[in-house]
Amino acid sequence: NNAILNQGNIVTAPGGAIAFIGAKVENSGTIAAAGGSVMFGAGRDVTLDLGGLVKLKVDGGAVDALVANSGRISADGGTVLIAAKAAGDLLSTVINNTGIVQARTLASGSGSPR
């Protein structure tokens, strides 16, 4: 089935990371990673790089690839990445968000482009 389903509460330590990777990824619970990263990847071949800037890339598609969020995803001061890819020419890839996704940041001072 290659599905991941979260119906509970998942919280990382500050700056932590949570990654759900499978053909189907569904969240109806609460996921929190203050200052960290939350990543959902739906596909057959997914690359996750946690070194430096966090990267999530779906290289190979899965039949009926799905990312669905009806819960709450929070990564204030961090990053939320969501990606999905269907197999072949099928247009069955779905990213469906009926919940809350937030990654709020408040900063002051000088910054530098990256």
N, CA, C and O atoms as a GROMACS GRO file, in nm:
protein
  456
    1ASN      N    1   0.082  -0.119   0.000
    1ASN     CA    2   0.000   0.000   0.000
    1ASN      C    3   0.086   0.125   0.000
    1ASN      O    4   0.047   0.225  -0.060
    2ASN      N    5   0.201   0.125   0.065
    2ASN     CA    6   0.293   0.238   0.069
    2ASN      C    7   0.226   0.367   0.111
    2ASN      O    8   0.251   0.472   0.051
    3ALA      N    9   0.140   0.361   0.212
    3ALA     CA   10   0.070   0.480   0.260
    3ALA      C   11   0.115   0.514   0.401
    3ALA      O   12   0.146   0.426   0.481
    4ILE      N   13   0.118   0.644   0.430
    4ILE     CA   14   0.147   0.693   0.564
    4ILE      C   15   0.025   0.773   0.606
    4ILE      O   16  -0.022   0.860   0.532
    5LEU      N   17  -0.027   0.745   0.726
    5LEU     CA   18  -0.144   0.814   0.778
    5LEU      C   19  -0.115   0.859   0.920
    5LEU      O   20  -0.086   0.777   1.006
    6ASN      N   21  -0.122   0.990   0.944
    6ASN     CA   22  -0.106   1.044   1.078
    6ASN      C   23  -0.240   1.099   1.126
    6ASN      O   24  -0.300   1.186   1.062
    7GLN      N   25  -0.287   1.047   1.240
    7GLN     CA   26  -0.409   1.096   1.301
    7GLN      C   27  -0.382   1.147   1.442
    7GLN      O   28  -0.476   1.182   1.514
    8GLY      N   29  -0.256   1.153   1.481
    8GLY     CA   30  -0.219   1.193   1.616
    8GLY      C   31  -0.147   1.326   1.619
    8GLY      O   32  -0.165   1.410   1.530
    9ASN      N   33  -0.065   1.345   1.722
    9ASN     CA   34   0.014   1.466   1.740
    9ASN      C   35   0.161   1.431   1.736
    9ASN      O   36   0.207   1.345   1.810
   10ILE      N   37   0.235   1.499   1.648
   10ILE     CA   38   0.378   1.477   1.636
   10ILE      C   39   0.446   1.612   1.655
   10ILE      O   40   0.414   1.709   1.585
   11VAL      N   41   0.540   1.620   1.750
   11VAL     CA   42   0.610   1.745   1.780
   11VAL      C   43   0.759   1.715   1.789
   11VAL      O   44   0.800   1.622   1.859
   12THR      N   45   0.841   1.794   1.718
   12THR     CA   46   0.986   1.777   1.726
   12THR      C   47   1.044   1.872   1.831
   12THR      O   48   0.977   1.963   1.878
   13ALA      N   49   1.168   1.847   1.866
   13ALA     CA   50   1.244   1.945   1.943
   13ALA      C   51   1.267   2.066   1.851
   13ALA      O   52   1.260   2.051   1.729
   14PRO      N   53   1.294   2.185   1.906
   14PRO     CA   54   1.318   2.302   1.821
   14PRO      C   55   1.425   2.273   1.715
   14PRO      O   56   1.532   2.221   1.746
   15GLY      N   57   1.394   2.308   1.590
   15GLY     CA   58   1.488   2.287   1.480
   15GLY      C   59   1.484   2.147   1.422
   15GLY      O   60   1.563   2.116   1.333
   16GLY      N   61   1.395   2.062   1.470
   16GLY     CA   62   1.387   1.924   1.424
   16GLY      C   63   1.321   1.910   1.288
   16GLY      O   64   1.273   2.007   1.231
   17ALA      N   65   1.318   1.788   1.238
   17ALA     CA   66   1.261   1.760   1.106
   17ALA      C   67   1.167   1.640   1.112
   17ALA      O   68   1.190   1.544   1.184
   18ILE      N   69   1.061   1.650   1.032
   18ILE     CA   70   0.966   1.541   1.016
   18ILE      C   71   0.949   1.519   0.867
   18ILE      O   72   0.923   1.614   0.793
   19ALA      N   73   0.965   1.395   0.821
   19ALA     CA   74   0.947   1.364   0.679
   19ALA      C   75   0.855   1.244   0.664
   19ALA      O   76   0.880   1.138   0.722
   20PHE      N   77   0.748   1.260   0.587
   20PHE     CA   78   0.658   1.151   0.551
   20PHE      C   79   0.676   1.128   0.403
   20PHE      O   80   0.649   1.218   0.323
   21ILE      N   81   0.721   1.008   0.364
   21ILE     CA   82   0.747   0.977   0.224
   21ILE      C   83   0.683   0.843   0.191
   21ILE      O   84   0.711   0.744   0.257
   22GLY      N   85   0.599   0.840   0.089
   22GLY     CA   86   0.532   0.718   0.046
   22GLY      C   87   0.450   0.747  -0.078
   22GLY      O   88   0.449   0.861  -0.127
   23ALA      N   89   0.380   0.647  -0.130
   23ALA     CA   90   0.294   0.669  -0.247
   23ALA      C   91   0.176   0.757  -0.209
   23ALA      O   92   0.130   0.838  -0.289
   24LYS      N   93   0.128   0.742  -0.085
   24LYS     CA   94   0.018   0.823  -0.034
   24LYS      C   95   0.055   0.871   0.106
   24LYS      O   96   0.097   0.792   0.190
   25VAL      N   97   0.038   1.000   0.129
   25VAL     CA   98   0.070   1.060   0.258
   25VAL      C   99  -0.052   1.140   0.302
   25VAL      O  100  -0.096   1.230   0.231
   26GLU      N  101  -0.106   1.106   0.420
   26GLU     CA  102  -0.225   1.174   0.468
   26GLU      C  103  -0.206   1.218   0.614
   26GLU      O  104  -0.156   1.141   0.696
   27ASN      N  105  -0.246   1.340   0.645
   27ASN     CA  106  -0.239   1.393   0.780
   27ASN      C  107  -0.374   1.450   0.819
   27ASN      O  108  -0.426   1.540   0.752
   28SER      N  109  -0.432   1.398   0.927
   28SER     CA  110  -0.552   1.457   0.984
   28SER      C  111  -0.527   1.496   1.130
   28SER      O  112  -0.619   1.534   1.202
   29GLY      N  113  -0.401   1.485   1.170
   29GLY     CA  114  -0.362   1.520   1.306
   29GLY      C  115  -0.290   1.654   1.310
   29GLY      O  116  -0.317   1.743   1.230
   30THR      N  117  -0.197   1.666   1.405
   30THR     CA  118  -0.119   1.788   1.424
   30THR      C  119   0.029   1.754   1.414
   30THR      O  120   0.077   1.660   1.478
   31ILE      N  121   0.100   1.832   1.333
   31ILE     CA  122   0.244   1.814   1.317
   31ILE      C  123   0.309   1.950   1.344
   31ILE      O  124   0.270   2.049   1.283
   32ALA      N  125   0.407   1.955   1.435
   32ALA     CA  126   0.472   2.080   1.470
   32ALA      C  127   0.623   2.061   1.475
   32ALA      O  128   0.674   1.969   1.538
   33ALA      N  129   0.694   2.152   1.406
   33ALA     CA  130   0.840   2.151   1.405
   33ALA      C  131   0.888   2.296   1.410
   33ALA      O  132   0.930   2.351   1.308
   34ALA      N  133   0.882   2.358   1.528
   34ALA     CA  134   0.922   2.498   1.544
   34ALA      C  135   1.068   2.518   1.502
   34ALA      O  136   1.158   2.453   1.555
   35GLY      N  137   1.090   2.608   1.407
   35GLY     CA  138   1.224   2.635   1.359
   35GLY      C  139   1.284   2.523   1.277
   35GLY      O  140   1.402   2.526   1.245
   36GLY      N  141   1.204   2.423   1.243
   36GLY     CA  142   1.254   2.307   1.170
   36GLY      C  143   1.185   2.288   1.038
   36GLY      O  144   1.146   2.386   0.973
   37SER      N  145   1.169   2.163   0.997
   37SER     CA  146   1.114   2.132   0.865
   37SER      C  147   1.011   2.021   0.874
   37SER      O  148   1.027   1.924   0.948
   38VAL      N  149   0.904   2.037   0.796
   38VAL     CA  150   0.805   1.932   0.776
   38VAL      C  151   0.800   1.906   0.626
   38VAL      O  152   0.781   1.998   0.547
   39MET      N  153   0.818   1.778   0.586
   39MET     CA  154   0.822   1.744   0.444
   39MET      C  155   0.730   1.628   0.416
   39MET      O  156   0.733   1.526   0.484
   40PHE      N  157   0.646   1.643   0.314
   40PHE     CA  158   0.559   1.537   0.265
   40PHE      C  159   0.597   1.511   0.121
   40PHE      O  160   0.594   1.603   0.039
   41GLY      N  161   0.632   1.387   0.087
   41GLY     CA  162   0.665   1.351  -0.050
   41GLY      C  163   0.588   1.228  -0.092
   41GLY      O  164   0.596   1.125  -0.026
   42ALA      N  165   0.513   1.237  -0.203
   42ALA     CA  166   0.436   1.123  -0.253
   42ALA      C  167   0.489   1.086  -0.391
   42ALA      O  168   0.486   1.166  -0.484
   43GLY      N  169   0.537   0.962  -0.403
   43GLY     CA  170   0.590   0.913  -0.530
   43GLY      C  171   0.660   0.780  -0.508
   43GLY      O  172   0.660   0.726  -0.397
   44ARG      N  173   0.720   0.728  -0.614
   44ARG     CA  174   0.792   0.601  -0.606
   44ARG      C  175   0.938   0.621  -0.573
   44ARG      O  176   0.997   0.540  -0.502
   45ASP      N  177   0.998   0.729  -0.623
   45ASP     CA  178   1.140   0.757  -0.606
   45ASP      C  179   1.155   0.899  -0.554
   45ASP      O  180   1.140   0.996  -0.629
   46VAL      N  181   1.184   0.912  -0.424
   46VAL     CA  182   1.189   1.043  -0.359
   46VAL      C  183   1.327   1.063  -0.298
   46VAL      O  184   1.380   0.973  -0.232
   47THR      N  185   1.385   1.180  -0.319
   47THR     CA  186   1.515   1.214  -0.262
   47THR      C  187   1.494   1.316  -0.150
   47THR      O  188   1.429   1.419  -0.170
   48LEU      N  189   1.549   1.286  -0.033
   48LEU     CA  190   1.542   1.375   0.082
   48LEU      C  191   1.684   1.408   0.124
   48LEU      O  192   1.763   1.319   0.153
   49ASP      N  193   1.718   1.537   0.127
   49ASP     CA  194   1.851   1.584   0.165
   49ASP      C  195   1.836   1.675   0.286
   49ASP      O  196   1.781   1.784   0.275
   50LEU      N  197   1.885   1.631   0.401
   50LEU     CA  198   1.876   1.709   0.524
   50LEU      C  199   2.001   1.792   0.551
   50LEU      O  200   2.007   1.862   0.652
   51GLY      N  201   2.100   1.787   0.462
   51GLY     CA  202   2.223   1.864   0.480
   51GLY      C  203   2.207   2.005   0.426
   51GLY      O  204   2.159   2.023   0.314
   52GLY      N  205   2.246   2.104   0.505
   52GLY     CA  206   2.235   2.243   0.459
   52GLY      C  207   2.089   2.282   0.442
   52GLY      O  208   2.007   2.257   0.531
   53LEU      N  209   2.057   2.343   0.328
   53LEU     CA  210   1.918   2.375   0.300
   53LEU      C  211   1.844   2.245   0.271
   53LEU      O  212   1.886   2.168   0.185
   54VAL      N  213   1.736   2.221   0.340
   54VAL     CA  214   1.660   2.098   0.325
   54VAL      C  215   1.598   2.093   0.186
   54VAL      O  216   1.541   2.191   0.139
   55LYS      N  217   1.610   1.976   0.122
   55LYS     CA  218   1.556   1.959  -0.012
   55LYS      C  219   1.475   1.831  -0.018
   55LYS      O  220   1.512   1.729   0.040
   56LEU      N  221   1.363   1.837  -0.091
   56LEU     CA  222   1.277   1.722  -0.115
   56LEU      C  223   1.245   1.722  -0.263
   56LEU      O  224   1.194   1.820  -0.316
   57LYS      N  225   1.275   1.610  -0.331
   57LYS     CA  226   1.251   1.601  -0.475
   57LYS      C  227   1.188   1.466  -0.506
   57LYS      O  228   1.238   1.362  -0.465
   58VAL      N  229   1.076   1.470  -0.579
   58VAL     CA  230   1.010   1.348  -0.622
   58VAL      C  231   1.054   1.320  -0.764
   58VAL      O  232   1.014   1.391  -0.857
   59ASP      N  233   1.139   1.217  -0.783
   59ASP     CA  234   1.194   1.184  -0.914
   59ASP      C  235   1.108   1.085  -0.991
   59ASP      O  236   1.092   1.100  -1.112
   60GLY      N  237   1.054   0.985  -0.924
   60GLY     CA  238   0.974   0.882  -0.989
   60GLY      C  239   0.832   0.884  -0.937
   60GLY      O  240   0.808   0.891  -0.817
   61GLY      N  241   0.737   0.878  -1.029
   61GLY     CA  242   0.597   0.886  -0.990
   61GLY      C  243   0.540   0.754  -0.942
   61GLY      O  244   0.594   0.647  -0.970
   62ALA      N  245   0.430   0.763  -0.870
   62ALA     CA  246   0.354   0.648  -0.822
   62ALA      C  247   0.212   0.659  -0.876
   62ALA      O  248   0.161   0.769  -0.896
   63VAL      N  249   0.149   0.544  -0.900
   63VAL     CA  250   0.009   0.545  -0.943
   63VAL      C  251  -0.076   0.604  -0.831
   63VAL      O  252  -0.063   0.564  -0.715
   64ASP      N  253  -0.161   0.698  -0.865
   64ASP     CA  254  -0.250   0.764  -0.768
   64ASP      C  255  -0.174   0.829  -0.653
   64ASP      O  256  -0.216   0.821  -0.538
   65ALA      N  257  -0.062   0.894  -0.684
   65ALA     CA  258   0.016   0.963  -0.580
   65ALA      C  259  -0.073   1.066  -0.511
   65ALA      O  260  -0.150   1.137  -0.576
   66LEU      N  261  -0.062   1.073  -0.378
   66LEU     CA  262  -0.150   1.161  -0.302
   66LEU      C  263  -0.081   1.218  -0.180
   66LEU      O  264  -0.016   1.145  -0.106
   67VAL      N  265  -0.094   1.350  -0.160
   67VAL     CA  266  -0.063   1.415  -0.033
   67VAL      C  267  -0.192   1.485   0.009
   67VAL      O  268  -0.244   1.569  -0.064
   68ALA      N  269  -0.244   1.450   0.126
   68ALA     CA  270  -0.368   1.510   0.175
   68ALA      C  271  -0.348   1.558   0.318
   68ALA      O  272  -0.297   1.485   0.403
   69ASN      N  273  -0.387   1.682   0.344
   69ASN     CA  274  -0.379   1.738   0.478
   69ASN      C  275  -0.514   1.797   0.516
   69ASN      O  276  -0.562   1.892   0.453
   70SER      N  277  -0.575   1.741   0.618
   70SER     CA  278  -0.697   1.798   0.673
   70SER      C  279  -0.674   1.840   0.818
   70SER      O  280  -0.765   1.884   0.888
   71GLY      N  281  -0.549   1.826   0.862
   71GLY     CA  282  -0.512   1.862   0.999
   71GLY      C  283  -0.436   1.992   1.002
   71GLY      O  284  -0.468   2.087   0.930
   72ARG      N  285  -0.334   1.997   1.087
   72ARG     CA  286  -0.255   2.119   1.105
   72ARG      C  287  -0.107   2.084   1.092
   72ARG      O  288  -0.058   1.992   1.157
   73ILE      N  289  -0.037   2.160   1.007
   73ILE     CA  290   0.107   2.147   0.990
   73ILE      C  291   0.168   2.282   1.025
   73ILE      O  292   0.132   2.383   0.964
   74SER      N  293   0.258   2.284   1.121
   74SER     CA  294   0.318   2.409   1.166
   74SER      C  295   0.470   2.395   1.174
   74SER      O  296   0.522   2.304   1.238
   75ALA      N  297   0.539   2.488   1.109
   75ALA     CA  298   0.685   2.493   1.116
   75ALA      C  299   0.726   2.640   1.126
   75ALA      O  300   0.805   2.688   1.044
   76ASP      N  301   0.672   2.711   1.225
   76ASP     CA  302   0.703   2.852   1.241
   76ASP      C  303   0.854   2.873   1.255
   76ASP      O  304   0.920   2.807   1.335
   77GLY      N  305   0.906   2.965   1.176
   77GLY     CA  306   1.050   2.990   1.173
   77GLY      C  307   1.125   2.886   1.092
   77GLY      O  308   1.248   2.885   1.092
   78GLY      N  309   1.053   2.798   1.024
   78GLY     CA  310   1.115   2.691   0.946
   78GLY      C  311   1.053   2.677   0.809
   78GLY      O  312   1.018   2.777   0.746
   79THR      N  313   1.039   2.552   0.762
   79THR     CA  314   0.997   2.526   0.625
   79THR      C  315   0.898   2.411   0.620
   79THR      O  316   0.911   2.312   0.692
   80VAL      N  317   0.798   2.425   0.532
   80VAL     CA  318   0.708   2.315   0.499
   80VAL      C  319   0.725   2.288   0.349
   80VAL      O  320   0.707   2.379   0.267
   81LEU      N  321   0.759   2.164   0.313
   81LEU     CA  322   0.775   2.125   0.173
   81LEU      C  323   0.676   2.014   0.141
   81LEU      O  324   0.669   1.915   0.214
   82ILE      N  325   0.600   2.029   0.032
   82ILE     CA  326   0.503   1.928  -0.010
   82ILE      C  327   0.521   1.904  -0.159
   82ILE      O  328   0.519   1.998  -0.238
   83ALA      N  329   0.540   1.776  -0.198
   83ALA     CA  330   0.560   1.743  -0.339
   83ALA      C  331   0.499   1.607  -0.369
   83ALA      O  332   0.497   1.519  -0.283
   84ALA      N  333   0.448   1.590  -0.492
   84ALA     CA  334   0.391   1.462  -0.535
   84ALA      C  335   0.410   1.449  -0.685
   84ALA      O  336   0.417   1.548  -0.757
   85LYS      N  337   0.417   1.323  -0.732
   85LYS     CA  338   0.433   1.297  -0.875
   85LYS      C  339   0.366   1.166  -0.911
   85LYS      O  340   0.388   1.064  -0.846
   86ALA      N  341   0.283   1.170  -1.017
   86ALA     CA  342   0.213   1.049  -1.063
   86ALA      C  343   0.301   0.971  -1.160
   86ALA      O  344   0.394   1.026  -1.220
   87ALA      N  345   0.271   0.843  -1.176
   87ALA     CA  346   0.344   0.757  -1.268
   87ALA      C  347   0.299   0.784  -1.411
   87ALA      O  348   0.181   0.810  -1.436
   88GLY      N  349   0.393   0.777  -1.506
   88GLY     CA  350   0.363   0.790  -1.648
   88GLY      C  351   0.295   0.920  -1.682
   88GLY      O  352   0.326   1.025  -1.626
   89ASP      N  353   0.201   0.911  -1.775
   89ASP     CA  354   0.129   1.030  -1.818
   89ASP      C  355  -0.002   1.049  -1.744
   89ASP      O  356  -0.082   1.135  -1.781
   90LEU      N  357  -0.024   0.970  -1.641
   90LEU     CA  358  -0.148   0.981  -1.565
   90LEU      C  359  -0.153   1.114  -1.491
   90LEU      O  360  -0.054   1.157  -1.431
   91LEU      N  361  -0.265   1.178  -1.496
   91LEU     CA  362  -0.280   1.305  -1.426
   91LEU      C  363  -0.354   1.283  -1.294
   91LEU      O  364  -0.448   1.355  -1.261
   92SER      N  365  -0.309   1.182  -1.220
   92SER     CA  366  -0.378   1.146  -1.097
   92SER      C  367  -0.303   1.193  -0.973
   92SER      O  368  -0.337   1.151  -0.862
   93THR      N  369  -0.204   1.279  -0.988
   93THR     CA  370  -0.134   1.333  -0.873
   93THR      C  371  -0.223   1.435  -0.805
   93THR      O  372  -0.281   1.522  -0.870
   94VAL      N  373  -0.234   1.422  -0.673
   94VAL     CA  374  -0.319   1.514  -0.600
   94VAL      C  375  -0.245   1.565  -0.477
   94VAL      O  376  -0.190   1.487  -0.400
   95ILE      N  377  -0.245   1.697  -0.460
   95ILE     CA  378  -0.207   1.759  -0.334
   95ILE      C  379  -0.333   1.829  -0.287
   95ILE      O  380  -0.377   1.928  -0.346
   96ASN      N  381  -0.392   1.778  -0.180
   96ASN     CA  382  -0.520   1.827  -0.133
   96ASN      C  383  -0.504   1.880   0.009
   96ASN      O  384  -0.476   1.804   0.101
   97ASN      N  385  -0.523   2.010   0.026
   97ASN     CA  386  -0.511   2.071   0.158
   97ASN      C  387  -0.643   2.136   0.197
   97ASN      O  388  -0.685   2.234   0.137
   98THR      N  389  -0.708   2.080   0.297
   98THR     CA  390  -0.827   2.141   0.354
   98THR      C  391  -0.801   2.182   0.498
   98THR      O  392  -0.891   2.231   0.567
   99GLY      N  393  -0.679   2.163   0.542
   99GLY     CA  394  -0.640   2.197   0.679
   99GLY      C  395  -0.560   2.325   0.685
   99GLY      O  396  -0.580   2.416   0.604
  100ILE      N  397  -0.468   2.332   0.780
  100ILE     CA  398  -0.385   2.450   0.802
  100ILE      C  399  -0.239   2.413   0.780
  100ILE      O  400  -0.190   2.314   0.834
  101VAL      N  401  -0.170   2.494   0.700
  101VAL     CA  402  -0.025   2.480   0.679
  101VAL      C  403   0.036   2.616   0.707
  101VAL      O  404  -0.002   2.715   0.645
  102GLN      N  405   0.130   2.622   0.802
  102GLN     CA  406   0.190   2.752   0.833
  102GLN      C  407   0.338   2.737   0.863
  102GLN      O  408   0.383   2.638   0.922
  103ALA      N  409   0.413   2.839   0.820
  103ALA     CA  410   0.556   2.849   0.849
  103ALA      C  411   0.588   2.997   0.865
  103ALA      O  412   0.661   3.055   0.784
  104ARG      N  413   0.532   3.056   0.968
  104ARG     CA  414   0.548   3.200   0.992
  104ARG      C  415   0.688   3.230   1.044
  104ARG      O  416   0.747   3.151   1.117
  105THR      N  417   0.739   3.348   1.004
  105THR     CA  418   0.871   3.392   1.049
  105THR      C  419   0.868   3.542   1.072
  105THR      O  420   0.812   3.617   0.991
  106LEU      N  421   0.927   3.585   1.179
  106LEU     CA  422   0.943   3.726   1.208
  106LEU      C  423   1.089   3.748   1.235
  106LEU      O  424   1.145   3.687   1.326
  107ALA      N  425   1.153   3.834   1.157
  107ALA     CA  426   1.297   3.857   1.173
  107ALA      C  427   1.328   4.005   1.158
  107ALA      O  428   1.254   4.078   1.091
  108SER      N  429   1.435   4.048   1.220
  108SER     CA  430   1.481   4.185   1.202
  108SER      C  431   1.632   4.183   1.186
  108SER      O  432   1.698   4.085   1.221
  109GLY      N  433   1.685   4.291   1.134
  109GLY     CA  434   1.830   4.299   1.112
  109GLY      C  435   1.862   4.280   0.965
  109GLY      O  436   1.771   4.270   0.881
  110SER      N  437   1.989   4.276   0.933
  110SER     CA  438   2.030   4.261   0.794
  110SER      C  439   2.038   4.114   0.759
  110SER      O  440   2.073   4.029   0.842
  111GLY      N  441   2.005   4.086   0.636
  111GLY     CA  442   2.011   3.948   0.589
  111GLY      C  443   2.095   3.938   0.464
  111GLY      O  444   2.142   4.040   0.412
  112SER      N  445   2.114   3.817   0.417
  112SER     CA  446   2.189   3.799   0.294
  112SER      C  447   2.115   3.699   0.207
  112SER      O  448   2.060   3.601   0.257
  113PRO      N  449   2.114   3.724   0.076
  113PRO     CA  450   2.047   3.630  -0.014
  113PRO      C  451   2.120   3.498  -0.019
  113PRO      O  452   2.243   3.493  -0.008
  114ARG      N  453   2.045   3.390  -0.037
  114ARG     CA  454   2.106   3.256  -0.046
  114ARG      C  455   2.049   3.183  -0.164
  114ARG      O  456   2.086   3.069  -0.190
   0.00000   0.00000   0.00000
